[in-house]
């Protein structure tokens, strides 16, 4: 078995311990990364357009809570 290079990077350590080599965890991580990217893009596009969440909600007919949820990567 090939040993991994030692690291003090906490994220790398956690990834190796809980994600690497586990197809289910790798798929969950991939999904969460996509969710975070979409949330960031929505936020960026809204703010680049100079809109508040309330203004975007008014224009789309959605409640502000929906806009907030869509921009929240944990949603």
N, C-alpha and C positions, 0 to 999 in steps of 0.2 A: 504494500500500500504506500502510495506517495504521500508524504507529509506536507501540509500547507505551510507556507512561510509564516513565521511568527509575526504577530501584529499586536498593537495596543489600541487599535481603532475599535471602539465599543460597538459601532454599527456592524463592522465586519465580523467581530466575535459573535454577536447575536445572530447574524445571518448564517454563519457557519454552523452554529449550534442548533438553531431552530428552523432554518429554511432550506439550506443547501441539501440537495439529495432527496428532498421530500416533495414529490410532484404536487400533492395537494396544497402544501404551504407555498410552493413556488407559484402555483396558479392563483392563490389568494393574494399573494404579494403583487403579482402582475395586475390583477383587477384593481387593487387599491392604488397602485401607481397610476393607472389609467384614470380612475376617479379623481385623484388629486390633480392630474394634468387638466382634465376637463374643467374642474372647479376653478383652477387658476386662469384658464383661458377665458371662462365666462366673466370672472372678475376683471381681468385685464381689458377685455372688449368693452365691458360696461363703463369702466372708469376712463378708458381712452376716448369713449364717446361723450364723456362729461356728464354721465347720468348717475343720479343717486339710485339706490335700490327702489325708493318710492317712485321715482320717475319711470324707471323701467317697468315696475309693477303696473303703473297706470297705463303705460303704452301697450303692455301685453295683456292686460286684463287679469293678471295673476295677483294673488295676495303677496305682500312684501315677504311674508314668511316663506313662501315658495322660492322667491329669488334668493333669500338668505340661505335656504337649505341647499339650493343648487350650487351656490358659491362655497359651501362648506364641504371640504373634502371628506369629512366624517359621515356625511349624509348617506 
